[in-house]
């Protein structure tokens, strides 16, 4: 499973016109929902873009956290982190204020994952904010950090129903089997290599007879799912790869 970010497609029209990374049947991102911000008067760019600041090839992917707290609509969170993940994005739940259900993490994976590796650089934004309560945004002391992680989880539950984790349970679901996570999400001015081993959770092991999904999740704000971070935080990633056996 390799992602070079060399191929993109143009989607949408007018202020919603944007680019999305390919292959679209595997990769999704927060730009799919944020492209609609123009409806609410937003003109501050998109949270996911291609960039020619690449480690290999012509392009890499750039994830940017947007400070959207001044948009009055309840459909728009106070902070919109730039995120890339394997899986799908469904904007529907956002219409009822449930942004975390929009991200449906994971694609089918039939190997035992060993490592998640690639290159990244990161610049945190200047003004750290807590937008969990959009009506009462605060600015605590702190510096934003990025996040890069992998999660292998069981794709079928005890009743043989399909399992898909979302922003609500990707970090604590009982179906999680193994994880790999970047431990240092601080600023990196130059491209920095990472190779993260998958560690199996207590009591869990890989079973070739079971069905699994693999979620690779990258974010320009590690607590973006809680709407905490800094506008302008920028994570650039290239040559992302999962090694399995």
Backbone as CSV, one residue per row, in Angstrom:
resi,resn,N_x,N_y,N_z,CA_x,CA_y,CA_z,C_x,C_y,C_z
1,UNK,0.850,-1.181,0.000,0.000,0.000,0.000,0.889,1.236,0.000
2,UNK,0.990,1.888,-1.154,1.868,3.041,-1.319,1.087,4.231,-1.867
3,UNK,1.449,5.419,-1.391,0.820,6.646,-1.858,1.909,7.667,-2.175
4,UNK,2.032,8.003,-3.457,3.053,8.948,-3.896,2.515,10.364,-4.031
5,UNK,1.180,10.507,-4.082,0.499,11.797,-4.216,0.872,12.521,-5.515
6,UNK,1.174,11.741,-6.539,1.477,12.321,-7.848,0.211,12.570,-8.672
7,UNK,-0.853,11.833,-8.376,-2.067,11.924,-9.192,-3.224,12.508,-8.378
8,UNK,-3.890,13.502,-8.996,-4.997,14.198,-8.366,-6.137,14.355,-9.370
9,UNK,-7.332,14.594,-8.854,-8.454,14.894,-9.739,-9.119,16.195,-9.284
10,UNK,-9.655,16.937,-10.254,-10.350,18.186,-9.962,-11.835,17.896,-9.779
11,UNK,-12.406,18.434,-8.704,-13.793,18.160,-8.335,-14.507,19.482,-8.052
12,UNK,-15.785,19.563,-8.385,-16.594,20.712,-8.024,-16.480,21.867,-9.003
13,UNK,-17.275,22.899,-8.753,-17.294,24.093,-9.593,-17.320,25.337,-8.719
14,UNK,-17.008,26.486,-9.314,-17.056,27.749,-8.592,-16.176,27.735,-7.357
15,UNK,-16.645,28.318,-6.238,-15.825,28.368,-5.017,-15.577,26.990,-4.398
16,UNK,-16.328,25.986,-4.831,-16.144,24.627,-4.309,-15.153,23.818,-5.139
17,UNK,-14.625,24.384,-6.199,-13.696,23.659,-7.064,-12.389,23.403,-6.320
18,UNK,-11.991,22.137,-6.288,-10.789,21.762,-5.540,-10.198,20.495,-6.131
19,UNK,-9.053,20.089,-5.618,-8.398,18.864,-6.058,-8.378,17.837,-4.929
20,UNK,-8.514,16.575,-5.310,-8.483,15.474,-4.355,-7.436,14.449,-4.789
21,UNK,-6.729,13.853,-3.821,-5.702,12.871,-4.159,-6.304,11.556,-4.635
22,UNK,-5.620,10.900,-5.535,-6.022,9.588,-6.023,-5.120,8.514,-5.422
23,UNK,-5.595,7.266,-5.286,-6.868,6.732,-5.787,-8.036,7.054,-4.857
24,UNK,-9.125,7.568,-5.425,-10.263,8.012,-4.630,-11.027,6.857,-3.984
25,UNK,-10.832,5.633,-4.484,-11.515,4.500,-3.857,-10.805,4.054,-2.580
26,UNK,-9.639,4.625,-2.315,-8.879,4.288,-1.113,-8.702,5.500,-0.201
27,UNK,-8.384,6.652,-0.782,-8.081,7.854,-0.009,-9.271,8.796,0.067
28,UNK,-9.455,9.386,1.233,-10.445,10.442,1.439,-9.786,11.521,2.291
29,UNK,-10.429,12.683,2.375,-9.832,13.767,3.147,-10.885,14.769,3.565
30,UNK,-10.482,15.693,4.436,-11.414,16.702,4.932,-11.786,17.724,3.871
31,UNK,-11.071,17.749,2.736,-11.422,18.714,1.690,-12.789,18.410,1.094
32,UNK,-13.228,17.166,1.195,-14.510,16.791,0.614,-15.676,17.489,1.312
33,UNK,-15.523,17.756,2.597,-16.543,18.520,3.298,-16.243,20.003,3.294
34,UNK,-14.960,20.355,3.461,-14.566,21.757,3.546,-14.752,22.500,2.229
35,UNK,-14.879,21.774,1.135,-15.091,22.437,-0.156,-16.424,23.188,-0.172
36,UNK,-17.311,22.850,0.769,-18.613,23.509,0.848,-18.579,24.778,1.701
37,UNK,-17.424,25.096,2.288,-17.333,26.267,3.159,-17.640,27.562,2.416
38,UNK,-17.392,27.566,1.102,-17.666,28.760,0.315,-19.118,29.174,0.375
39,UNK,-20.008,28.208,0.610,-21.438,28.502,0.736,-21.683,29.470,1.894
40,UNK,-20.823,29.373,2.911,-20.982,30.199,4.107,-20.079,31.436,4.085
41,UNK,-19.527,31.727,2.914,-18.718,32.928,2.761,-17.234,32.752,2.994
42,UNK,-16.805,31.515,3.201,-15.369,31.266,3.461,-14.553,31.456,2.192
43,UNK,-13.423,32.149,2.315,-12.523,32.343,1.179,-11.068,32.124,1.570
44,UNK,-10.873,31.349,2.641,-9.525,31.152,3.183,-8.814,29.909,2.712
45,UNK,-9.209,29.355,1.565,-8.516,28.198,1.018,-9.064,26.884,1.540
46,UNK,-8.412,25.804,1.101,-8.853,24.455,1.456,-7.884,23.795,2.436
47,UNK,-8.359,22.828,3.220,-7.487,22.164,4.194,-6.594,21.073,3.601
48,UNK,-6.832,20.718,2.348,-6.035,19.678,1.678,-5.710,20.152,0.266
49,UNK,-4.426,20.162,-0.076,-3.997,20.610,-1.399,-2.772,19.811,-1.821
50,UNK,-2.508,19.794,-3.128,-1.238,19.238,-3.571,-0.199,20.352,-3.509
51,UNK,1.050,19.971,-3.337,2.140,20.934,-3.269,3.334,20.398,-4.045
52,UNK,4.093,21.303,-4.646,5.303,20.869,-5.348,6.507,20.824,-4.412
53,UNK,6.278,21.042,-3.122,7.324,20.881,-2.114,7.402,19.394,-1.773
54,UNK,7.923,18.612,-2.715,7.893,17.153,-2.608,9.252,16.578,-2.205
55,UNK,9.195,15.450,-1.539,10.421,14.700,-1.230,10.829,13.854,-2.421
56,UNK,9.851,13.213,-3.027,10.074,12.399,-4.219,9.051,12.797,-5.275
57,UNK,9.441,12.714,-6.544,8.502,13.026,-7.612,8.205,14.508,-7.702
58,UNK,7.020,14.809,-8.266,6.650,16.199,-8.524,5.793,16.802,-7.421
59,UNK,4.948,15.964,-6.776,4.011,16.503,-5.802,4.054,15.736,-4.477
60,UNK,3.607,16.432,-3.434,3.326,15.844,-2.127,1.938,16.346,-1.733
61,UNK,1.454,15.948,-0.559,0.159,16.413,-0.081,0.362,17.365,1.092
62,UNK,-0.398,18.453,1.096,-0.315,19.462,2.154,-1.642,19.524,2.898
63,UNK,-1.578,19.372,4.220,-2.745,19.441,5.089,-2.635,20.700,5.940
64,UNK,-3.682,21.512,5.946,-3.656,22.795,6.654,-4.883,22.919,7.554
65,UNK,-4.676,23.322,8.804,-5.785,23.562,9.726,-6.374,24.942,9.480
66,UNK,-7.697,24.998,9.327,-8.397,26.251,9.087,-9.105,26.715,10.359
67,UNK,-8.934,27.978,10.696,-9.661,28.575,11.813,-10.991,29.086,11.268
68,UNK,-12.033,28.308,11.472,-13.347,28.619,10.897,-14.361,29.048,11.959
69,UNK,-13.884,29.479,13.110,-14.807,29.747,14.217,-15.700,30.960,13.984
70,UNK,-15.303,31.846,13.071,-16.119,33.038,12.834,-17.292,32.782,11.879
71,UNK,-17.324,31.604,11.267,-18.487,31.241,10.451,-19.626,30.889,11.398
72,UNK,-20.729,31.602,11.297,-21.792,31.479,12.300,-22.589,30.188,12.206
73,UNK,-22.607,29.546,11.043,-23.427,28.356,10.876,-23.027,27.236,11.828
74,UNK,-24.027,26.584,12.391,-23.769,25.458,13.295,-23.255,24.240,12.547
75,UNK,-23.370,24.234,11.223,-22.874,23.122,10.429,-21.344,23.129,10.347
76,UNK,-20.739,24.271,10.633,-19.290,24.443,10.475,-18.628,24.455,11.840
77,UNK,-17.647,23.576,12.094,-16.963,23.568,13.383,-16.050,24.787,13.534
78,UNK,-15.607,25.042,14.756,-14.735,26.191,15.012,-13.368,26.009,14.374
79,UNK,-12.956,24.756,14.224,-11.647,24.452,13.656,-11.809,23.316,12.654
80,UNK,-11.222,23.477,11.478,-11.295,22.447,10.450,-9.884,21.987,10.130
81,UNK,-9.488,20.856,10.684,-8.136,20.355,10.474,-7.990,19.755,9.083
82,UNK,-6.810,19.866,8.529,-6.511,19.167,7.295,-6.264,17.708,7.618
83,UNK,-7.029,16.821,7.013,-6.861,15.399,7.315,-6.889,14.572,6.041
84,UNK,-6.132,13.502,6.060,-6.072,12.518,4.981,-6.228,11.153,5.616
85,UNK,-7.030,10.283,4.998,-7.195,8.963,5.587,-7.620,7.950,4.537
86,UNK,-7.381,6.698,4.836,-7.932,5.632,4.013,-9.364,5.409,4.477
87,UNK,-10.292,5.364,3.508,-11.700,5.210,3.846,-12.557,6.098,2.978
88,UNK,-13.679,6.541,3.528,-14.599,7.393,2.767,-15.079,8.553,3.628
89,UNK,-15.541,9.591,2.954,-16.090,10.761,3.645,-17.534,10.937,3.222
90,UNK,-18.416,11.135,4.211,-19.838,11.358,3.950,-20.264,12.622,4.680
91,UNK,-20.577,13.675,3.933,-20.910,14.966,4.537,-22.269,14.971,5.214
92,UNK,-23.092,13.963,4.981,-24.455,13.942,5.499,-24.584,14.206,6.989
93,UNK,-23.846,13.481,7.844,-23.997,13.688,9.290,-23.700,15.110,9.754
94,UNK,-22.888,15.848,9.012,-22.566,17.223,9.406,-23.802,18.109,9.396
95,UNK,-24.783,17.738,8.596,-25.994,18.538,8.524,-26.768,18.521,9.841
96,UNK,-26.501,17.516,10.670,-27.129,17.454,11.992,-26.123,17.754,13.096
97,UNK,-24.964,18.291,12.703,-23.952,18.686,13.675,-23.023,17.576,14.123
98,UNK,-23.093,16.417,13.483,-22.255,15.276,13.878,-21.091,15.130,12.903
99,UNK,-20.116,16.046,12.999,-18.995,16.027,12.053,-18.132,14.773,12.173
100,UNK,-18.046,14.195,13.359,-17.161,13.050,13.563,-17.651,11.788,12.844
101,UNK,-18.936,11.732,12.526,-19.447,10.572,11.793,-19.222,10.686,10.292
102,UNK,-18.746,11.840,9.850,-18.482,12.030,8.411,-17.293,11.190,7.953
103,UNK,-16.341,10.983,8.858,-15.133,10.237,8.504,-15.343,8.762,8.791
104,UNK,-15.355,7.956,7.727,-15.536,6.511,7.843,-14.195,5.860,7.506
105,UNK,-13.479,5.496,8.556,-12.080,5.103,8.412,-11.905,3.647,7.988
106,UNK,-10.901,3.417,7.149,-10.450,2.071,6.861,-10.872,1.513,5.516
107,UNK,-9.968,0.714,4.948,-10.239,-0.050,3.734,-9.837,-1.498,4.008
108,UNK,-10.396,-2.409,3.237,-10.091,-3.821,3.443,-8.592,-4.078,3.304
109,UNK,-8.068,-4.900,4.209,-6.628,-5.176,4.212,-6.438,-6.629,4.614
110,UNK,-5.740,-7.400,3.769,-5.622,-8.839,4.004,-4.203,-9.281,4.328
111,UNK,-3.440,-8.380,4.955,-2.089,-8.721,5.393,-1.923,-8.375,6.866
112,UNK,-0.818,-8.832,7.428,-0.432,-8.407,8.769,0.445,-7.170,8.601
113,UNK,-0.004,-5.991,9.049,0.806,-4.784,8.857,2.040,-4.794,9.759
114,UNK,3.159,-4.401,9.190,4.408,-4.364,9.948,4.817,-2.938,10.293
115,UNK,4.892,-2.066,9.288,5.330,-0.694,9.526,4.555,0.287,8.652
116,UNK,4.460,1.508,9.145,3.934,2.648,8.400,5.094,3.624,8.257
117,UNK,5.431,3.971,7.016,6.605,4.814,6.836,6.367,5.886,5.777
118,UNK,7.239,6.880,5.785,7.139,7.961,4.825,7.975,9.153,5.263
119,UNK,7.696,10.307,4.668,8.416,11.547,4.956,7.413,12.638,5.290
120,UNK,7.801,13.531,6.228,6.897,14.629,6.575,7.685,15.850,7.032
121,UNK,7.035,16.999,6.944,7.517,18.223,7.567,6.309,18.921,8.164
122,UNK,6.542,19.700,9.225,5.402,20.265,9.951,5.708,21.640,10.517
123,UNK,4.760,22.565,10.339,4.834,23.902,10.920,3.545,24.166,11.682
124,UNK,3.604,24.266,13.024,2.378,24.559,13.780,1.948,26.003,13.586
125,UNK,0.652,26.242,13.673,0.113,27.594,13.574,0.462,28.427,14.801
126,UNK,0.245,29.720,14.690,0.677,30.645,15.747,-0.261,30.691,16.940
127,UNK,-1.551,30.547,16.726,-2.526,30.805,17.786,-3.279,29.534,18.140
128,UNK,-2.876,28.899,19.237,-3.491,27.656,19.693,-4.873,27.951,20.256
129,UNK,-5.862,27.168,19.858,-7.226,27.432,20.296,-7.984,26.159,20.617
130,UNK,-8.955,26.314,21.491,-9.859,25.222,21.844,-11.243,25.615,21.355
131,UNK,-11.688,24.960,20.292,-12.982,25.264,19.716,-14.015,24.182,19.948
132,UNK,-13.807,23.375,21.000,-14.755,22.305,21.298,-16.164,22.871,21.470
133,UNK,-16.249,23.980,22.191,-17.507,24.717,22.317,-17.405,25.936,21.402
134,UNK,-18.027,25.852,20.251,-17.880,26.917,19.262,-18.375,28.266,19.778
135,UNK,-19.328,28.247,20.692,-19.862,29.497,21.224,-18.951,30.102,22.295
136,UNK,-17.956,29.343,22.700,-17.053,29.825,23.750,-15.623,29.385,23.433
137,UNK,-15.086,29.853,22.314,-13.729,29.502,21.902,-12.725,30.125,22.871
138,UNK,-11.754,29.328,23.302,-10.725,29.819,24.212,-9.343,29.634,23.585
139,UNK,-8.369,30.318,24.153,-7.006,30.283,23.623,-6.026,29.922,24.735
140,UNK,-5.953,28.645,25.084,-5.058,28.204,26.167,-3.606,28.211,25.713
141,UNK,-2.725,28.115,26.683,-1.304,27.963,26.367,-1.114,26.610,25.672
142,UNK,-0.244,26.574,24.693,0.027,25.313,24.019,0.497,25.509,22.596
143,UNK,1.037,24.461,22.037,1.518,24.469,20.653,0.915,23.279,19.934
144,UNK,0.405,23.513,18.755,-0.224,22.452,17.988,0.799,21.390,17.596
145,UNK,0.320,20.174,17.382,1.136,19.064,16.903,0.370,18.327,15.818
146,UNK,1.118,17.679,14.932,0.491,16.882,13.879,0.288,15.450,14.367
147,UNK,-0.405,14.661,13.563,-0.627,13.259,13.898,-0.544,12.407,12.646
148,UNK,0.135,11.290,12.757,0.196,10.279,11.706,0.039,8.927,12.398
149,UNK,-0.973,8.171,12.028,-1.172,6.888,12.700,-1.812,5.863,11.775
150,UNK,-1.650,4.618,12.152,-2.298,3.517,11.468,-3.074,2.694,12.481
151,UNK,-4.249,2.209,12.085,-5.072,1.372,12.963,-5.588,0.183,12.159
152,UNK,-5.245,-1.017,12.586,-5.818,-2.238,12.020,-6.962,-2.662,12.926
153,UNK,-8.144,-2.913,12.329,-9.265,-3.326,13.168,-10.099,-4.400,12.470
154,UNK,-10.828,-5.138,13.294,-11.669,-6.214,12.786,-12.841,-5.618,12.009
155,UNK,-13.087,-6.158,10.822,-14.095,-5.592,9.923,-15.473,-6.220,10.091
156,UNK,-15.569,-7.232,10.958,-16.844,-7.928,11.165,-17.038,-8.135,12.663
157,UNK,-18.264,-7.881,13.156,-18.514,-8.044,14.587,-18.989,-9.458,14.911
158,UNK,-19.406,-9.648,16.146,-19.787,-10.980,16.618,-21.021,-11.528,15.905
159,UNK,-21.848,-10.633,15.380,-23.060,-11.054,14.669,-22.864,-11.066,13.155
160,UNK,-21.599,-11.008,12.731,-21.251,-11.023,11.312,-21.701,-9.763,10.565
161,UNK,-21.876,-8.669,11.309,-22.188,-7.395,10.683,-20.900,-6.639,10.363
162,UNK,-20.928,-5.882,9.286,-19.754,-5.099,8.903,-19.470,-4.005,9.930
163,UNK,-18.206,-3.785,10.213,-17.781,-2.752,11.166,-17.006,-1.674,10.419
164,UNK,-17.372,-0.421,10.642,-16.615,0.709,10.119,-16.456,1.730,11.240
165,UNK,-15.237,2.017,11.609,-14.988,2.984,12.687,-15.023,4.402,12.139
166,UNK,-15.433,5.341,12.985,-15.542,6.749,12.614,-14.703,7.600,13.561
167,UNK,-14.860,8.906,13.425,-14.149,9.809,14.332,-14.550,9.627,15.781
168,UNK,-15.683,8.978,16.023,-16.136,8.756,17.394,-15.359,7.647,18.101
169,UNK,-14.972,6.597,17.362,-14.438,5.414,18.037,-13.121,4.880,17.475
170,UNK,-12.488,5.584,16.544,-11.259,5.087,15.951,-10.133,4.942,16.984
171,UNK,-10.201,5.695,18.069,-9.126,5.659,19.062,-9.411,4.764,20.258
172,UNK,-10.626,4.207,20.348,-10.925,3.401,21.530,-11.838,2.200,21.278
173,UNK,-12.145,1.899,20.033,-13.060,0.789,19.753,-12.479,-0.561,20.191
174,UNK,-13.357,-1.435,20.626,-12.936,-2.781,21.027,-12.497,-3.612,19.833
175,UNK,-12.801,-3.148,18.621,-12.428,-3.901,17.430,-11.012,-3.582,16.945
176,UNK,-10.362,-2.632,17.567,-8.981,-2.314,17.195,-8.059,-3.477,17.553
177,UNK,-7.108,-3.747,16.671,-6.215,-4.884,16.867,-4.758,-4.438,17.002
178,UNK,-4.323,-3.526,16.137,-2.935,-3.066,16.161,-2.878,-1.608,15.756
179,UNK,-1.883,-0.886,16.288,-1.730,0.538,15.974,-0.271,0.888,15.733
180,UNK,-0.090,1.929,14.950,1.232,2.530,14.747,1.024,4.033,14.817
181,UNK,1.855,4.740,15.571,1.609,6.170,15.760,2.906,6.951,15.852
182,UNK,2.905,8.125,15.240,4.028,9.046,15.326,4.089,9.606,16.739
183,UNK,5.228,9.474,17.391,5.343,9.927,18.779,5.753,11.390,18.881
184,UNK,6.376,11.913,17.851,6.846,13.304,17.862,6.112,14.110,16.805
185,UNK,5.099,14.859,17.225,4.312,15.649,16.294,4.708,17.113,16.276
186,UNK,5.907,17.411,16.761,6.350,18.799,16.849,6.866,19.305,15.509
187,UNK,7.253,20.577,15.468,7.693,21.230,14.237,8.898,20.527,13.622
188,UNK,8.877,20.401,12.308,9.987,19.846,11.534,10.148,20.700,10.282
189,UNK,11.188,21.524,10.254,11.373,22.466,9.145,11.754,21.751,7.856
190,UNK,12.477,20.639,7.966,12.916,19.879,6.806,12.232,18.525,6.781
191,UNK,12.213,17.913,5.617,11.622,16.583,5.510,12.287,15.624,6.486
192,UNK,11.439,14.918,7.239,11.908,13.991,8.265,11.309,12.611,7.997
193,UNK,12.143,11.594,8.043,11.693,10.238,7.758,11.066,9.625,9.002
194,UNK,9.992,8.856,8.809,9.413,8.094,9.911,9.170,6.660,9.463
195,UNK,9.366,5.753,10.373,9.075,4.333,10.160,8.489,3.809,11.464
196,UNK,7.184,3.636,11.479,6.442,3.348,12.701,6.009,1.887,12.736
197,UNK,6.454,1.122,13.724,6.039,-0.286,13.806,4.605,-0.413,14.296
198,UNK,3.881,-1.373,13.744,2.549,-1.689,14.251,2.700,-2.541,15.512
199,UNK,2.056,-2.118,16.577,2.086,-2.829,17.849,0.705,-3.406,18.122
200,UNK,0.651,-4.678,18.415,-0.637,-5.309,18.678,-1.085,-5.011,20.105
201,UNK,-2.364,-4.683,20.250,-2.910,-4.329,21.546,-2.984,-5.561,22.445
202,UNK,-3.077,-5.306,23.722,-3.081,-6.397,24.697,-4.200,-7.391,24.406
203,UNK,-3.826,-8.651,24.303,-4.790,-9.710,24.060,-5.196,-9.880,22.609
204,UNK,-4.595,-9.095,21.715,-4.947,-9.157,20.297,-3.790,-9.725,19.482
205,UNK,-4.135,-10.420,18.417,-3.149,-10.944,17.494,-3.765,-11.036,16.104
206,UNK,-2.917,-11.142,15.103,-3.406,-11.237,13.733,-3.887,-12.658,13.445
207,UNK,-5.072,-12.756,12.849,-5.664,-14.042,12.501,-5.996,-14.007,11.010
208,UNK,-5.268,-14.773,10.213,-5.441,-14.752,8.757,-6.841,-15.162,8.319
209,UNK,-7.610,-15.780,9.218,-8.965,-16.209,8.868,-10.007,-15.113,9.091
210,UNK,-9.592,-14.002,9.705,-10.509,-12.906,9.977,-10.392,-11.826,8.901
211,UNK,-11.422,-11.000,8.805,-11.405,-9.861,7.884,-11.038,-8.601,8.659
212,UNK,-10.187,-7.789,8.034,-9.712,-6.580,8.693,-9.853,-5.368,7.786
213,UNK,-9.858,-4.204,8.415,-9.723,-2.940,7.704,-8.515,-2.198,8.272
214,UNK,-7.875,-1.447,7.408,-6.703,-0.682,7.817,-6.992,0.799,7.609
215,UNK,-6.881,1.555,8.677,-7.058,3.006,8.620,-5.707,3.684,8.776
216,UNK,-5.328,4.473,7.787,-4.159,5.343,7.890,-4.701,6.757,8.006
217,UNK,-4.333,7.464,9.058,-4.918,8.773,9.345,-3.812,9.793,9.602
218,UNK,-3.857,10.892,8.861,-2.879,11.969,9.023,-3.643,13.270,9.239
219,UNK,-3.185,14.088,10.185,-3.885,15.338,10.477,-2.904,16.448,10.806
220,UNK,-3.248,17.661,10.376,-2.414,18.824,10.678,-2.602,19.298,12.115
221,UNK,-3.598,18.770,12.813,-3.795,19.047,14.240,-4.191,17.752,14.921
222,UNK,-3.358,17.270,15.838,-3.592,15.938,16.415,-4.900,15.859,17.187
223,UNK,-5.359,16.994,17.727,-6.637,17.009,18.431,-7.715,17.688,17.596
224,UNK,-7.539,17.637,16.289,-8.520,18.236,15.394,-9.898,17.627,15.531
225,UNK,-9.965,16.345,15.937,-11.266,15.701,16.123,-12.020,16.298,17.307
226,UNK,-11.294,16.989,18.185,-11.921,17.694,19.310,-12.038,19.184,19.003
227,UNK,-11.641,19.564,17.775,-11.657,20.961,17.322,-10.704,21.820,18.154
228,UNK,-9.546,21.216,18.444,-8.467,21.892,19.164,-7.237,21.906,18.268
229,UNK,-6.599,23.055,18.132,-5.406,23.165,17.294,-5.107,24.622,17.010
230,UNK,-4.481,24.882,15.896,-4.121,26.255,15.542,-4.339,26.471,14.057
231,UNK,-5.030,27.553,13.713,-5.192,27.893,12.316,-3.840,28.109,11.660
232,UNK,-3.671,27.535,10.484,-2.414,27.659,9.764,-1.429,26.530,9.988
233,UNK,-1.697,25.639,10.926,-0.814,24.478,11.111,-0.745,23.702,9.801
234,UNK,0.473,23.368,9.375,0.655,22.777,8.044,1.513,21.515,8.114
235,UNK,0.938,20.410,7.662,1.633,19.121,7.592,1.772,18.727,6.130
236,UNK,2.998,18.460,5.702,3.262,18.000,4.352,3.788,16.574,4.420
237,UNK,3.204,15.683,3.615,3.565,14.265,3.648,3.864,13.792,2.235
238,UNK,4.857,12.915,2.115,5.179,12.325,0.821,5.642,10.887,1.022
239,UNK,5.522,10.098,-0.035,5.998,8.716,-0.075,5.493,7.910,1.117
240,UNK,4.173,7.947,1.329,3.548,7.230,2.441,3.365,5.764,2.048
241,UNK,3.718,4.858,2.949,3.679,3.429,2.599,3.413,2.574,3.829
242,UNK,2.620,1.529,3.623,2.408,0.497,4.632,3.085,-0.775,4.151
243,UNK,3.926,-1.351,4.987,4.591,-2.610,4.670,3.902,-3.708,5.462
244,UNK,3.439,-4.743,4.776,2.763,-5.842,5.428,3.287,-7.172,4.933
245,UNK,2.846,-8.247,5.595,3.267,-9.597,5.175,2.075,-10.555,5.230
